[in-house]
């Protein structure tokens, strides 16, 4: 439910970098602006869904601390 209520703010937070990238890089380097925008959008979406989408109190007997044993440490969970 948290993600549902925060959806408008998340959308605004995703649009602002696209506007900035289009106004700065988009004039000369369209592919760079598109690539940077896509990378930022995927990263921020992944971060917000993993951070807000899974409550810490979720009981997971097979995954201590809600992180599977095979999950790499450099990826936030």
Buried (B, 14 or more C-beta within 10 A) or exposed (E): EEEEEEEEEBEEEBEEBBEBBBEEBBEEEEEEBBEBBEEBBEEBEEEBEEEBEEEEEEEEEEBEEBBEEEEEEEEEE
